[in-house]
Amino acid sequence: MRQQVYMDNNATTAVHPEVLEAMLPFFRALFGNPSSVHWAGRAVKSVLEEARDRVATLVNCDPAEVVFTSCATESNNTAIKGVAAARRSRGNHIITTTVEHPAVTTPCLYLEHQGCRVTCLDVDSQGMLDLDALEAAITDQTILISAMYANNETGTIFPVGEIGEIAARHGVYFHCDAVQAVGKIPVDFKGENISLLSISGHKLYAPKGVGALIIRKGTKLYPLLHGGPQERNRRSGTENTAGIVGLGKACEIAAQTMRTEAERVRQLRDRLEEGILARVPDMRINGHPVSRLPNTSNLSFLNVESDSLLFNLDLAGIAASSGSACSSGALKTSHVLKAMGVAAGTSVGNIRFSLGLDNREEDVDHVLEVLPGIVRRLRESPKV
Ligand SMILES: Cc1ncc(COP(=O)(O)O)c(C=O)c1O
């Protein structure tokens, strides 16, 4: 049988078997509505609070600061639009970066149409943010900085602690889209002076359809959804109990295994990169050489197209990506690589391998076995 290799864990992860196990009772036996005061509701309510504790432990915040949502897109929208609405009397200026996920850039664009002023900060060729430029961009109208923890395409990790320190010094809220960091590297909500932090379940072995927004106590923010008083009036709607239990379990597992798992995956990723560098000429590694997620490898190959590369890898059973999940298939140049000044288009093919819990040395070896031949063939084939 053809070997199947999944190296697209930044797009989504498989649900961890223990997460699935923890969730199953909440579809039948423990079906109650956590807002109900009877036995069926109470049984679920206490487990919800346990899940809240587990999320809080992983990112170092108070459990009362955890608000469960349906995904990180909802968390980002709530944070950005909610702060803009609640702090209107203070100012209307938002600072973000050119390499954010569309779940941040699009709400910012929406607010720009609503009369806000948005400053988009550039990054350097390694995808790194200039902290002096960040501080210089702050005015007396600035209400929010939205900067990601780690980039989904390149893995570059921003200096989040320093960003938080600058934001706090100027009395500006700091929203951090930490979707790609939580569960992979330590994230310290309190210690890094973050006001609002977005988490997505399906990037850390919990299911799709659940996320969280951590909201620092005292943060002024209007909810996105209006309805019942769930989640301390921060997010209306009956809670996705099974999903939340799954997210809690995934956070518990991550808190226990993250450090050893990060090291294991880093070794696999480095073996992959060193192997490709040794076998394939005219290629380079994108992103920061040191401040980078341990599982992510973004590579550029001269004289091949991303789509042809991905198609041929897929034929060999290898699932990789040309960037974020939404952009592959759409033949779109990555806005992240463009911001970094990395060449793209027909002359350079960019692909991302993102490793995870299920990857083993054999997976890396399979990629090393087939990728050099694919690149060679594509380079030799006549261009139309
Ligand atoms: C950095 C980042 N932010 C936000 C999202 C959106 O997450 P969700 O699918 O939970 O809405 C993603 C998903 O790829 C992401 O990588």
The ligand as an SDF file (V2000), in Angstrom:
LIG
                    3D

 16 16  0  0  0  0  0  0  0  0999 V2000
   -2.7340   31.9830   12.8700 C   0  0  0  0  0  0  0  0  0  0  0  0
   -4.1350   31.5350   12.6550 C   0  0  0  0  0  0  0  0  0  0  0  0
   -5.1590   32.2790   13.1190 N   0  0  0  0  0  0  0  0  0  0  0  0
   -6.4410   31.9160   12.9720 C   0  0  0  0  0  0  0  0  0  0  0  0
   -6.7850   30.7520   12.3180 C   0  0  0  0  0  0  0  0  0  0  0  0
   -8.2280   30.3980   12.1720 C   0  0  0  0  0  0  0  0  0  0  0  0
   -8.5510   29.3600   13.0710 O   0  0  0  0  0  0  0  0  0  0  0  0
   -9.9830   28.6410   13.0400 P   0  0  0  0  0  0  0  0  0  0  0  0
   -9.9190   27.6340   11.9460 O   0  0  0  0  0  0  0  0  0  0  0  0
  -10.1190   28.0130   14.3900 O   0  0  0  0  0  0  0  0  0  0  0  0
  -10.9990   29.6940   12.7980 O   0  0  0  0  0  0  0  0  0  0  0  0
   -5.7620   29.9500   11.7840 C   0  0  0  0  0  0  0  0  0  0  0  0
   -6.0800   28.7350   11.0210 C   0  0  0  0  0  0  0  0  0  0  0  0
   -5.3480   28.3340   10.1350 O   0  0  0  0  0  0  0  0  0  0  0  0
   -4.4130   30.3380   11.9800 C   0  0  0  0  0  0  0  0  0  0  0  0
   -3.4100   29.6000   11.5310 O   0  0  0  0  0  0  0  0  0  0  0  0
  1  2  1  0
  2  3  1  0
  2 15  2  0
  3  4  2  0
  4  5  1  0
  5  6  1  0
  5 12  2  0
  6  7  1  0
  7  8  1  0
  8  9  2  0
  8 10  1  0
  8 11  1  0
 12 13  1  0
 12 15  1  0
 13 14  2  0
 15 16  1  0
M  END
$$$$
